[in-house]
């Protein structure tokens, strides 16, 4: 269920505001309404969180010897360093020990790599002239000899005296002009560089060497620093939360006040604390249409692991939209099984989950995820056993221990599976419509949901009549479609002032209902594709004509890579298709927008 909430308005004296915040944090049940979201203190605390997160990313990248995905802060001292100062800073940089030193080291590494790249580009431009030294050119100018670097078309006519060429490259001549008259119009003057080419090479080598040395220092310190930096991040996040809450406890003369939300069950606890502290508190019923009302989702005990999936997907129903955890869990498990569709794959995944469970047996936070993955894997195994599918191996080639397991022959016919997909879709969407009708009863709008229920089943029969070769569409399916349309129109016409647009959109919505039913055929299509891919890799491996030793190696490699790729594609299809059918087709019918914000009470930091 979605836990019922109350809106809280709390008033205390301005002098007692700090104590009120501490007591409120100790209570740990009030989700503060953050209307003030900006201010110097909030920006500082947010910057501290960003810095701590950045430091942890730096350690991860350093261990992989990758490129840092951030640029130095424009206001930092490092951004103002000349190359000489940068070299000195890199040489004197102590071993990283905290957030600031890690980020400073990363900034210096980034600047060094930028300098190396910039000098490499300069060197590429000037190395066509051989060794260039601006001091030599300056000395010549002091002796009355003008030396101008130039780039000319290869067809240009060059004087025989006072012109020296160095390189011909990509259709151009590169040289130096040492004549009194200026360059011809079709010649391009190349400015004298600030550095010699020798210095450019030195800077490239020095910058790369120092950057690599600092990255190694970060990588070496990563194991020891990760835990304290993670603790520092949590502290910064807690400080940011406290700062935001403090900013929303606003002063009004001698009084301070804030607003928030809390579960119904905590009202008496807060009321008792208010009496003890001398607060003024007002509890109001929340407006169901208030988008700020937080959502505390508490599914039935056996289904609570689904909240882990919700968090991973970043979805949460709105406060007034209802808890769909149970149908989501049940249908997602079924979709998972049908999309992977192979008992062998299910067994491999289950073995991986069990191994992870053993490794993480002391990690309480990992248990919900491991539980839900176990259910998904077992569902896949059951479906694969019922359909007789094991790594795409032909049924007559299966070992006796597997071929002896009873299967459902009906699942081996493509048209039957398509019918089953459409039936699952109709049941899935019908559940949403029946649920809505029960909640709306006895309001006349209930008739609209009943009408859409009829539309769903009429579309089911029409689609099956078109696609499933053995299904005979009953003649009354069209009568059901027409009658259901009339039933839908009754509440719309009754409130035509507000529902006029809905009447105009009705034909398109009815066509969309057919598309929703057809959408469930993806369970068949993706599952069949997975089986066929597995079969093809098996056939490819077994058809090799090689010496025995090489054949064994090649077969193992093909089967490992092929089935591994197929399993990875199955995991991707689950994220795309199983999630879509729950969060789009079903949710549209139920009216769930997944726009809820999670209940996040102001409480003591976790140790």
C-alpha positions in Angstrom: 0.0 0.0 0.0 0.9 3.7 -0.2 1.1 4.9 3.4 -1.4 7.7 4.1 0.2 11.0 4.8 -0.6 14.1 6.8 0.6 17.6 6.2 2.4 19.2 9.1 2.9 22.9 9.9 5.3 23.4 12.8 5.8 26.7 14.7 8.5 27.4 17.3 10.3 30.4 18.7 13.2 31.8 16.7 15.5 31.3 19.7 14.6 27.6 19.8 15.0 27.0 16.1 18.3 25.1 16.3 17.0 22.8 19.1 13.8 22.3 17.1 15.8 21.1 14.1 17.8 18.7 16.3 14.7 17.3 17.9 13.0 17.0 14.5 16.0 15.1 13.1 15.9 12.8 16.1 12.2 12.0 15.5 13.2 11.0 11.9 9.7 10.9 10.5 9.0 14.3 8.9 9.6 14.8 5.2 10.3 18.6 5.1 8.7 20.5 2.3 11.7 22.2 0.6 10.3 25.5 -0.8 13.6 27.3 -0.3 16.2 25.6 -2.5 18.8 28.3 -3.0 21.1 30.4 -0.8 24.8 30.7 -0.1 24.8 27.9 2.6 22.9 25.5 0.3 25.3 26.2 -2.6 28.3 25.6 -0.4 26.9 22.3 0.9 25.9 21.2 -2.6 29.5 22.0 -3.8 30.9 19.9 -1.0 28.8 16.9 -2.1 29.8 17.4 -5.7 33.5 17.5 -4.7 33.2 14.3 -2.7 31.4 12.5 -5.5 34.0 13.8 -7.9 36.9 12.5 -5.7 35.4 9.0 -5.7 35.0 9.0 -9.5 38.7 10.1 -9.7 39.8 7.1 -7.8 37.7 4.8 -10.0 39.2 6.3 -13.2 42.7 6.3 -11.8 42.5 2.6 -11.1 41.5 2.0 -14.7 44.2 4.5 -15.9 41.5 6.3 -17.9 40.8 9.9 -18.7 39.2 12.1 -16.0 35.7 13.2 -17.1 35.9 16.7 -15.6 37.7 19.9 -16.1 39.5 22.0 -13.4 37.3 24.6 -11.7 37.8 28.0 -13.5 38.2 29.6 -10.0 40.9 27.2 -8.8 44.5 28.2 -8.5 45.5 25.3 -10.7 43.7 26.8 -13.7 46.0 29.9 -13.4 49.3 28.1 -13.3 51.8 28.6 -16.0 53.6 25.5 -17.3 56.5 26.1 -15.1 54.3 26.5 -12.0 52.3 23.4 -13.1 55.5 21.4 -13.2 56.5 22.6 -9.8 53.1 21.9 -8.3 53.1 18.4 -9.8 56.6 17.7 -8.4 55.6 18.9 -4.9 52.2 17.3 -4.8 52.0 15.1 -1.6 50.3 11.7 -1.6 46.5 12.1 -1.8 44.8 11.7 1.5 41.4 13.4 1.4 38.7 14.8 -1.0 40.6 18.1 -1.6 44.0 16.5 -2.3 42.4 13.9 -4.6 40.6 16.6 -6.6 43.6 18.9 -6.7 45.8 16.0 -8.0 43.2 15.2 -10.6 43.1 18.9 -11.7 46.9 19.0 -12.1 46.7 15.7 -14.1 44.1 17.2 -16.4 46.1 20.4 -16.9 49.2 18.4 -17.6 47.5 16.3 -20.2 45.9 19.4 -21.8 49.4 21.0 -21.9 50.8 17.9 -23.5 48.1 17.9 -26.1 48.4 21.6 -26.8 52.2 21.3 -27.3 51.8 18.2 -29.5 49.5 20.2 -31.8 52.0 23.1 -31.9 54.9 20.7 -32.6 52.9 19.1 -35.4 52.6 22.6 -36.9 56.2 23.7 -36.6 58.2 20.4 -37.0 57.8 20.8 -40.8 60.4 23.6 -40.5 62.9 21.3 -38.7 64.2 22.7 -35.5 62.7 26.1 -34.8 64.1 28.4 -32.1 62.5 31.8 -31.7 65.7 33.1 -30.1 67.6 32.4 -33.3 65.0 34.3 -35.3 65.2 37.2 -32.8 69.0 37.2 -33.1 68.8 37.4 -36.9 66.4 40.3 -36.7 68.9 42.1 -34.4 71.6 41.6 -37.0 69.3 43.2 -39.6 68.2 39.9 -41.2 64.4 39.3 -41.4 63.5 35.6 -41.3 59.8 34.8 -42.1 58.4 31.3 -41.9 56.0 30.6 -44.8 53.7 28.1 -46.3 53.3 28.2 -50.1 51.5 26.1 -52.8 53.7 23.4 -54.3 53.4 25.1 -57.7 54.7 28.4 -56.5 57.9 29.8 -58.1 60.6 30.4 -55.5 63.5 32.8 -55.9 66.9 31.2 -56.0 68.4 33.5 -53.4 67.2 34.3 -49.8 64.7 31.5 -49.7 65.3 28.1 -47.9 62.8 25.2 -48.1 62.5 22.5 -45.4 59.6 20.2 -46.3 57.1 19.5 -49.0 54.0 18.1 -47.4 50.3 17.6 -48.6 50.8 19.9 -51.6 52.5 22.7 -49.8 56.1 24.0 -49.4 57.3 25.0 -46.0 60.4 27.2 -45.7 61.9 30.5 -44.5 61.9 33.8 -46.5 65.0 35.9 -45.9 64.6 38.5 -48.6 64.1 42.3 -48.3 60.8 42.3 -50.2 57.7 40.8 -48.6 56.1 37.5 -49.3 54.1 37.0 -52.5 50.3 37.2 -52.1 49.7 33.4 -52.4 52.2 32.7 -49.6 51.0 32.3 -46.0 53.0 33.8 -43.2 53.5 31.4 -40.2 54.0 33.3 -37.0 57.1 32.6 -34.9 56.3 30.3 -32.0 56.8 31.3 -28.4 58.6 28.1 -27.7 61.3 26.2 -29.6 60.4 22.8 -31.0 62.9 21.3 -28.6 61.1 22.9 -25.7 57.7 21.6 -27.0 59.1 18.1 -27.0 60.4 18.5 -23.5 57.1 19.8 -22.2 55.2 17.0 -23.9 57.4 14.3 -22.3 57.5 16.0 -18.9 53.8 16.6 -18.8 53.0 13.0 -19.8 55.5 11.6 -17.3 54.3 13.7 -14.4 50.6 13.0 -15.2 51.2 9.3 -15.3 53.1 9.4 -12.0 50.2 11.3 -10.3 47.7 8.8 -11.7 49.7 5.9 -10.3 49.7 7.7 -6.9 45.9 8.0 -7.0 45.5 4.4 -8.1 47.9 3.2 -5.3 45.9 5.2 -2.7 42.5 4.2 -4.0 42.0 1.1 -1.8 42.8 3.0 1.4 41.0 6.2 0.5 37.7 4.8 -0.8 36.2 4.0 2.6 37.0 7.4 4.2 36.0 9.3 1.1 32.7 7.4 1.0 32.2 8.4 4.7 33.0 12.0 3.8 30.4 11.9 1.0 27.8 10.7 3.4 28.7 13.4 5.8 28.5 16.0 3.1 25.1 14.7 2.0 23.8 14.8 5.5 25.1 18.3 5.9 23.4 19.4 2.7 20.1 17.9 3.9 20.4 19.7 7.3 21.3 22.9 5.5 18.3 22.7 3.2 15.9 21.9 6.1 17.4 24.8 8.1 16.8 27.2 5.2 13.1 26.1 5.1 12.6 26.7 8.9 11.9 30.4 8.1 11.9 33.2 10.6 8.8 35.4 11.0 9.7 37.9 13.8 10.0 36.0 17.1 8.6 32.8 15.5 10.0 30.3 13.0 8.0 27.8 11.0 8.2 25.0 8.4 5.9 22.6 6.6 6.3 19.0 5.8 4.6 15.6 5.6 4.6 12.6 7.8 2.8 9.2 7.9 -0.5 9.1 9.7 0.9 6.6 12.2 3.5 9.1 13.4 1.1 11.9 14.2 0.7 11.0 17.9 4.5 10.7 18.3 5.0 14.2 16.8 2.2 15.6 18.9 3.7 14.3 22.1 7.1 15.8 21.2 5.4 19.1 20.3 3.8 19.2 23.8 7.2 18.5 25.4 9.1 21.1 23.3 6.4 23.8 23.3 5.9 23.8 19.5 2.7 24.7 17.8 1.7 22.1 15.3 -1.2 21.8 12.8 -2.0 18.5 11.0 -4.0 18.7 7.8 -5.2 16.1 5.3 -3.1 16.2 2.1 -4.5 17.3 -1.2 -4.4 14.1 -3.4 -3.5 16.4 -6.4 -0.5 17.9 -4.5 2.6 16.8 -6.4 4.7 17.5 -3.4 3.2 14.8 -1.2 5.9 12.1 -0.8 5.3 8.4 -1.4 6.1 5.8 1.2 5.5 2.5 -0.6 4.9 -0.6 1.6 3.9 -3.6 -0.5 2.6 -6.8 1.1 5.4 -8.6 2.9 6.0 -11.2 0.3 6.3 -8.6 -2.5 8.4 -5.9 -0.8 11.5 -6.9 -2.8 9.9 -5.2 -5.9 10.7 -1.8 -4.4 14.4 -2.6 -5.2 13.5 -2.8 -8.8 11.5 0.4 -8.6 14.6 2.2 -7.1 16.8 0.7 -9.8 14.5 1.9 -12.6 13.9 5.3 -10.9 10.1 5.0 -10.9 7.5 5.5 -8.2 3.7 5.8 -8.4 2.2 9.1 -7.4 0.6 9.5 -4.0 -2.9 9.2 -5.4 -2.2 6.6 -8.1 -2.3 3.4 -6.0 0.2 0.7 -5.2 0.7 -1.6 -8.2 3.5 -3.6 -6.6 1.8 -7.0 -6.6 0.7 -7.1 -10.3 4.0 -5.5 -11.3 6.0 -8.2 -9.5 3.8 -11.1 -10.8 3.7 -10.0 -14.4 7.3 -8.8 -14.5 8.3 -12.3 -13.4 6.2 -13.8 -16.2 7.6 -11.4 -18.8 11.2 -12.1 -17.6 10.6 -15.9 -18.0 9.0 -15.6 -21.5 11.6 -13.1 -22.8 14.6 -15.2 -21.7 12.6 -18.4 -22.4 15.4 -21.0 -21.7 15.8 -23.2 -18.6 19.5 -23.5 -19.2 19.9 -19.7 -19.2 17.7 -19.5 -16.1 19.9 -22.1 -14.3 23.1 -20.2 -15.3 21.7 -16.9 -14.0 20.4 -18.7 -10.8 23.9 -20.1 -10.2 25.3 -16.5 -10.5 22.7 -15.1 -8.1 23.4 -17.9 -5.6 27.1 -17.2 -5.8 26.6 -13.5 -5.3 24.3 -14.3 -2.4 27.0 -16.3 -0.7 29.5 -13.6 -1.2 27.1 -10.9 0.1 25.6 -13.1 2.8 26.4 -10.5 5.5 25.1 -7.6 3.4 21.5 -6.9 4.5 21.0 -4.2 1.9 21.7 -6.8 -0.9 19.1 -9.3 0.2 16.0 -7.8 -1.6 17.8 -7.6 -4.9 19.1 -11.2 -4.6 15.6 -12.4 -3.6 13.9 -10.8 -6.6 16.6 -12.0 -9.0 16.1 -15.5 -7.6 12.4 -15.4 -8.3 13.0 -14.2 -11.8 15.5 -17.0 -12.5 13.2 -19.6 -11.0 10.4 -18.3 -13.2 12.6 -18.6 -16.3 13.6 -22.2 -15.3 9.9 -23.2 -14.9 9.0 -21.7 -18.3 12.0 -23.3 -20.0 11.1 -26.7 -18.5 7.4 -26.4 -19.6 8.5 -25.5 -23.1 11.4 -28.0 -23.2 14.0 -25.4 -24.0 17.6 -25.9 -22.7 20.4 -23.8 -24.4 18.5 -24.1 -27.7 19.4 -27.8 -27.9 17.1 -29.9 -30.2 14.7 -32.0 -28.1 15.9 -35.3 -29.7 19.5 -34.4 -28.7 18.8 -33.6 -25.0 20.2 -36.0 -22.4 17.7 -38.5 -21.1 17.5 -36.8 -17.7 16.1 -33.7 -19.4 14.1 -35.2 -22.2 12.2 -37.3 -19.7 10.8 -34.2 -17.9 7.2 -33.7 -19.0 6.6 -30.6 -21.2 3.5 -28.8 -22.4 3.4 -29.6 -26.1 0.9 -26.8 -26.7 3.7 -24.3 -26.0 5.7 -25.6 -28.9 3.3 -24.1 -31.5 4.0 -20.5 -32.5 0.3 -19.6 -33.0 -0.5 -20.9 -29.5 2.2 -18.7 -28.0 0.9 -15.7 -29.9 -2.5 -16.4 -28.6 -1.1 -16.7 -25.0 0.7 -13.4 -25.4 -2.5 -11.6 -26.5 -4.4 -13.4 -23.6 -1.8 -12.2 -21.1 -2.1 -8.7 -22.5 -5.9 -8.7 -22.2 -5.8 -10.0 -18.6 -3.0 -7.5 -17.7 -5.0 -4.5 -19.0 -8.3 -5.8 -17.7 -6.9 -5.9 -14.2 -6.1 -2.2 -14.4 -9.7 -1.4 -15.7 -11.4 -3.6 -13.0 -9.2 -2.0 -10.4 -10.2 1.5 -11.6 -13.9 0.6 -11.7 -13.9 -0.7 -8.1 -12.2 2.5 -6.9 -14.6 4.7 -8.8 -17.8 2.9 -7.7 -20.5 4.1 -7.4 -19.5 7.2 -9.5 -20.9 7.2 -13.0 -17.2 7.3 -14.3 -17.1 3.6 -13.3 -19.1 2.9 -16.5 -16.2 4.3 -18.5 -13.9 1.7 -17.1 -16.4 -1.1 -17.7 -16.7 0.1 -21.3 -12.9 0.0 -21.7 -12.9 -3.5 -20.2 -15.3 -4.5 -23.0 -13.1 -2.7 -25.6 -10.1 -4.7 -24.4 -11.7 -8.1 -24.8 -13.3 -7.2 -28.2 -9.8 -6.1 -29.4 -8.4 -9.3 -28.1 -10.8 -11.3 -30.1 -10.3 -9.2 -33.2 -6.5 -9.4 -33.0 -6.6 -13.1 -32.4 -8.9 -13.6 -35.4 -6.4 -11.8 -37.6 -3.2 -13.3 -36.3 -3.9 -16.7 -34.8 -4.7 -19.2 -37.6 -6.9 -21.5 -35.5 -8.9 -18.8 -33.7 -12.4 -18.2 -35.0 -13.4 -14.7 -34.1 -17.0 -14.7 -32.7 -19.5 -12.5 -34.6 -20.5 -10.9 -31.3 -17.0 -9.4 -30.9 -18.1 -6.4 -33.0 -21.3 -6.0 -31.0 -19.2 -6.0 -27.9 -17.0 -3.3 -29.4 -20.0 -1.1 -30.3 -21.8 -1.6 -27.0 -18.6 -0.9 -25.0 -18.2 2.3 -27.0 -21.7 3.4 -26.0 -21.0 2.6 -22.3 -17.8 4.7 -22.5 -19.7 7.6 -23.9 -22.3 7.7 -21.1 -20.0 9.4 -18.4 -18.3 11.5 -21.1 -21.6 13.0 -22.4 -22.8 13.5 -18.8 -19.8 15.8 -18.2 -19.5 17.0 -21.8 -18.2 20.5 -20.6 -15.0 18.9 -19.3 -14.9 15.7 -21.3 -15.6 17.1 -24.8 -12.0 16.6 -25.9 -12.1 13.0 -24.7 -15.1 12.3 -26.9 -13.2 13.7 -29.9 -10.2 11.5 -29.1 -12.3 8.3 -28.5 -11.8 6.8 -32.0 -8.0 7.2 -31.7 -8.0 5.8 -28.2 -10.0 2.7 -29.3 -7.4 2.1 -32.1 -4.7 2.6 -29.5 -6.4 -0.1 -27.4 -5.8 -2.5 -30.3 -2.2 -1.5 -30.4 -1.8 -2.2 -26.7 -3.0 -5.8 -27.2 -0.8 -6.3 -30.2 2.2 -4.9 -28.2 2.2 -8.0 -26.0 3.3 -10.1 -29.0 6.8 -8.9 -28.3 7.0 -11.6 -25.6 6.7 -14.2 -28.4 8.9 -12.4 -30.9 11.8 -11.8 -28.5 11.6 -15.2 -26.9 11.5 -16.9 -30.3 14.5 -14.8 -31.5 16.5 -15.9 -28.4 15.8 -19.6 -29.0 16.7 -19.3 -32.7 19.9 -17.5 -31.9 20.9 -20.2 -29.5 20.0 -22.9 -32.1 22.1 -21.2 -34.7 25.2 -20.9 -32.5 24.8 -24.6 -31.6 24.6 -25.5 -35.3 27.6 -23.3 -36.1 29.7 -24.9 -33.4 28.8 -28.5 -34.3 29.3 -28.0 -38.1 33.0 -27.1 -37.8 35.3 -29.4 -39.9 38.6 -29.1 -38.0 41.1 -31.5 -36.3 39.7 -32.7 -33.0 42.0 -30.6 -30.8 41.2 -27.4 -32.7 37.5 -28.3 -33.0 37.2 -28.7 -29.2 38.7 -25.2 -28.6 36.6 -23.6 -31.4 33.4 -25.2 -30.3 33.9 -24.1 -26.7 34.7 -20.6 -27.8 31.7 -20.3 -30.1 29.3 -21.7 -27.5 30.7 -19.5 -24.8 30.6 -16.3 -26.8 27.4 -17.1 -28.6 25.3 -18.0 -25.6 26.9 -15.3 -23.5 25.9 -12.7 -26.1 22.4 -14.2 -26.4 22.0 -14.1 -22.6 23.2 -10.4 -22.6 20.7 -9.6 -25.3 18.0 -11.3 -23.2 18.9 -9.1 -20.2 18.6 -6.0 -22.4 15.3 -7.1 -23.8 14.0 -7.4 -20.3 14.9 -3.8 -19.5 13.2 -2.7 -22.7 10.1 -4.9 -23.1 9.2 -6.2 -19.7 9.5 -2.7 -18.2 7.6 -1.2 -21.0 4.6 -3.5 -20.7 4.3 -2.7 -17.0 5.1 1.0 -17.1 3.3 1.9 -20.3 0.5 -0.5 -21.5 -0.7 -1.5 -18.0 0.1 1.9 -16.4 -1.8 3.9 -19.0 -4.9 1.8 -18.4 -4.5 2.1 -14.6 -3.7 5.8 -14.8 -0.2 5.5 -13.2 2.2 8.2 -14.3 5.1 7.2 -12.1 5.6 10.8 -11.1 5.9 10.2 -7.3 8.7 11.5 -5.2 10.1 9.2 -2.5 9.4 9.8 1.2 12.7 11.1 2.5 12.4 12.0 6.2 14.8 14.4 8.0 16.6 12.0 10.3 19.9 11.2 12.0 22.8 10.3 9.6 23.4 6.6 9.1 26.5 5.3 10.7 
